[in-house]
């Protein structure tokens, strides 16, 4: 199953038939078609392989028409629907006499994609993401979570680690993170690293997802002294371990089971969480 996450919009194409005549009419051919690079990829793939599209439209006629049109290509469509707060996105494309395009986007609901239902990415073998998904915080965070193979309630599930005894924290974090992505599949972690690094090297969403979304609440609970620094130190271990296990796939690390990794890496995380941080002045 291929899943495609991103924009679905209506394109209003204005094809000039003469040079622009400012302040008066310019002869043109005008038509409306489905747009959005993600939706176009899904429409191409639909007749060739099982394909699911995930996007966001308005609660309007345009959104309904676009959804039905995409389904006609054999695509399973999972659209979030926005009410009065967001109309279906529209892009006006002006094509001049030389065939050059000028685009005037109003992304509308496409820029309002939020947390994706985990069931929508269940059973997915390949996940296609587009650059537009990383332009605004809401869709960017939703895509990060979906590509990572975790749901929006991960932070709540991770919070169960706070029920552990302090001496169990390091191993508990390793168990939780490794088992999560082992179950989701190595390709999920790899996909999110590639997605983050492929969009202008903007790793901030992924970094914050790990350090702030998952680890900071846990670390703050156990060790309120410099929790942000401690969370980032722990994140450095988790991300590094993930790169070695699921991206570089170093054979010895990839071959270890969860308990072995917890025993090996847990003490380092334990030290980052509880030991004194040498050489640092007390915060003001």
Secondary structure, DSSP 4 states (H G I P E B T S, - for coil): -EEEES--EEEEEEEESS---TTS---EEEEEEEE-HHHHHHHHHHTTS-EEEEEEEESSHHHHHHHHHHHTTTEEEEEEEE-TT-PPPEEEEEE-TT--EEEEEE-GGGGG-----GGGGTT-SEEEE-GGGGSSHHHHHHHHHHHHT--TTHHHHHGGGGGS-GGGHHHHHHHHHHHHHHHH-HHHHHHHHHHHHHTTT--HHHHHIIIIIIIIHHHHHH--TTHHHHHHHHHHHHHHHHIIIIIS--HHHHTS-HHHHHHHHHHHHHHHHHS--TT-PPP-
